[in-house]
């Protein structure tokens, strides 16, 4: 498993599964991560995160099409 400690923040991909309204995504952005996204099955919570400017898919993890190397 590759350590995140040695990676530059620009090279880290973060997917918040069950991101709700995006509070963890907001913290990750404030930390300096730029490649962040989320997935949330509750459409109202997901919409709040989307309106905050985050890339969030509405649905379950199984429902979104992730690249095979993710």
N, C-alpha and C positions, 0 to 999 in steps of 0.2 A: 504494500500500500504506500503510495507516494505521500509524503508529508506536505501539509499545507503551509507549514511554518517557513519552509524554504522558498515558497512560490511568491512571485510578485502579485500584488492584489489584482492587477489587470489580467492575470492568467488563471484566476480562480473562477470557476463556474459554480453558482449556488442555486439550487432548486429547493424552495421551501414547500414541502408537501403538507397540505393542510394549513395554508398561510393565513387563513381568516382574512382580516381586513388589512394585513400587510405590516404589522408592527415590527416583526423580525426583519422583514425586507427593508424597512426604514432604518433600522439599526445597522444592518449590513451596508446600506448605502452611506450612512454617516461614517462608518468605519473606512470607507473608501473602495468598497467592492463595486464594480461596474457591471459585471455580467451576472445579474441576478434575475430570477423569475420565480413564479409560484404556481401552484395548482390548488384549487379550493372547490369542494363540491357545493357549498352553500352559495348560491348565486348572489344574494344580497351582500354578503361579506366580500366575495370576490369582486363585485362591482365597486365597492368602496376602495379596495386596493387598486383597481384599474383606474379609478378616478383620481387616485393619488399619484398616478403616473407609472405604475409598475406593470410589468408584463406578466399577467396572471391568466391562466386558462381555467375556465369554469368546468368542473367535472372531477372525476376520480383519476388517480395516477394511471390506471389501466386504460383510461379513455383517451389520453393524449398520446400523440405519436412522438416518442423520443427517438433520437438517433441511437443506433445500436451501441455506440461507444460512450453513452452517457451513464 
